[in-house]
Amino acid sequence: MVKKKEEIPEWVTDEIQNAKFKKPVEMKKTGYILEFYYDDNKIDVQLYDGLEDGRHIVTMDVAKDIKIDDLLKGEVYEFIFDQHKAPLSKKVTEFLEKEKEIEMSAIFQFDLKSLELMDVGSNETVDTDVEE
């Protein structure tokens, strides 16, 4: 008889769903938009510099004063966003790692506050360290 793969226990699910977020940290990073989620007012963003947990792709909640229809996929933006972090207990972290092979010690949420389209297409950048 094959044993059915165990589901995530209720105590793990409860902690994840009821995680307490710490005070947000404002961050400024460059990257580009991968996808729009109009119904949820969210965007997926690829950041050039990774976050503390190593990820480069995040889903951000978009502030109500930013119109998603005005944004462009694949263009370089400077994003200003709040990063909310809710650490998980050692017990939950160890369970996820050992039983589910998931490395996760915290839950993150990202709130986009503003963004600015960067002008990266111009050739006006000059490298002053190179002599010709």
Wavefront OBJ file of the C-alpha trace (Angstrom):
o trace
v 0.000 0.000 0.000
v 1.369 3.392 -1.006
v 1.234 6.024 1.707
v -0.616 9.186 0.658
v 1.658 12.224 0.633
v 1.043 14.137 3.847
v -0.605 17.530 3.621
v 0.755 20.534 5.503
v -0.420 20.302 9.130
v -2.942 22.816 10.436
v -0.467 24.338 12.950
v 1.883 25.256 10.066
v -0.936 26.695 7.959
v -2.238 28.694 10.943
v 1.142 30.292 11.617
v 1.653 31.207 7.960
v -1.841 32.675 7.577
v -1.634 34.618 10.845
v 1.946 35.826 10.486
v 2.631 39.192 12.139
v 4.424 41.646 9.891
v 7.091 43.931 11.326
v 7.371 47.625 10.529
v 7.874 47.994 6.745
v 11.243 48.932 5.273
v 11.243 51.325 2.318
v 13.383 50.085 -0.554
v 14.494 51.568 -3.879
v 15.525 49.149 -6.627
v 15.644 49.082 -10.405
v 14.153 46.438 -12.627
v 11.321 45.864 -15.059
v 7.713 44.722 -15.093
v 7.041 41.129 -16.135
v 3.274 40.846 -15.769
v 0.141 42.821 -14.851
v -2.711 41.497 -12.670
v -5.446 44.053 -13.299
v -8.150 42.366 -11.177
v -5.890 42.257 -8.103
v -4.063 45.566 -8.805
v -0.677 43.793 -8.666
v 2.400 43.489 -10.855
v 5.243 40.981 -11.102
v 8.623 42.695 -11.160
v 12.135 41.449 -11.999
v 14.681 43.327 -9.858
v 18.303 43.657 -10.956
v 19.591 43.445 -7.372
v 18.130 40.613 -5.321
v 16.403 41.006 -1.984
v 17.689 39.699 1.341
v 16.260 36.227 0.698
v 17.924 36.080 -2.726
v 14.848 36.467 -4.883
v 14.806 38.749 -7.894
v 11.159 38.325 -8.916
v 8.429 39.685 -6.633
v 4.725 40.426 -6.817
v 3.875 43.946 -5.669
v 0.587 45.475 -4.617
v 0.203 48.677 -6.627
v -0.810 51.894 -4.828
v -4.245 53.177 -5.843
v -2.774 56.405 -7.268
v -0.684 54.442 -9.820
v -2.538 53.468 -12.995
v -1.419 50.043 -14.200
v -2.588 50.952 -17.717
v 0.134 53.650 -17.840
v 2.948 51.167 -17.100
v 5.089 49.367 -19.680
v 6.348 45.770 -19.647
v 10.067 45.292 -20.181
v 11.032 48.948 -19.633
v 13.474 49.788 -16.845
v 11.931 51.484 -13.825
v 13.176 52.598 -10.452
v 10.698 51.137 -7.957
v 10.119 52.583 -4.497
v 8.281 50.079 -2.347
v 7.663 48.973 1.221
v 8.904 45.515 2.145
v 6.905 43.903 4.943
v 8.467 40.899 6.653
v 6.882 38.373 9.012
v 9.398 35.898 10.455
v 8.292 32.296 10.909
v 9.060 30.238 14.004
v 12.012 27.860 14.016
v 9.583 24.939 14.321
v 7.704 25.921 11.126
v 10.931 26.732 9.261
v 12.406 23.313 10.134
v 9.175 21.491 9.204
v 9.033 23.173 5.780
v 12.687 22.406 5.104
v 12.681 18.778 6.259
v 9.209 17.651 5.200
v 8.486 19.794 2.133
v 11.998 20.776 0.981
v 11.029 24.463 1.104
v 13.545 26.961 2.468
v 11.419 29.713 3.976
v 12.087 31.548 7.223
v 9.787 34.523 6.640
v 6.825 35.736 4.631
v 7.222 38.908 2.594
v 4.761 41.392 1.180
v 5.660 44.237 -1.184
v 3.695 47.471 -1.611
v 4.664 49.635 -4.576
v 4.563 53.298 -3.557
v 5.977 54.950 -6.674
v 8.064 54.259 -9.748
v 9.977 56.216 -12.332
v 10.707 55.205 -15.900
v 14.478 55.223 -16.444
v 16.114 56.475 -19.636
v 18.470 53.594 -20.396
v 18.216 53.706 -24.181
v 20.328 56.813 -24.671
v 24.033 56.568 -25.417
v 24.889 59.616 -23.332
v 26.581 57.511 -20.665
v 30.312 58.113 -20.759
v 32.916 55.942 -19.080
v 35.423 58.407 -17.660
v 37.911 55.694 -16.658
v 38.772 54.743 -20.238
v 41.325 56.760 -22.197
v 41.208 56.680 -25.964
l 1 2 3 4 5 6 7 8 9 10 11 12 13 14 15 16 17 18 19 20 21 22 23 24 25 26 27 28 29 30 31 32 33 34 35 36 37 38 39 40 41 42 43 44 45 46 47 48 49 50 51 52 53 54 55 56 57 58 59 60 61 62 63 64 65 66 67 68 69 70 71 72 73 74 75 76 77 78 79 80 81 82 83 84 85 86 87 88 89 90 91 92 93 94 95 96 97 98 99 100 101 102 103 104 105 106 107 108 109 110 111 112 113 114 115 116 117 118 119 120 121 122 123 124 125 126 127 128 129 130 131 132
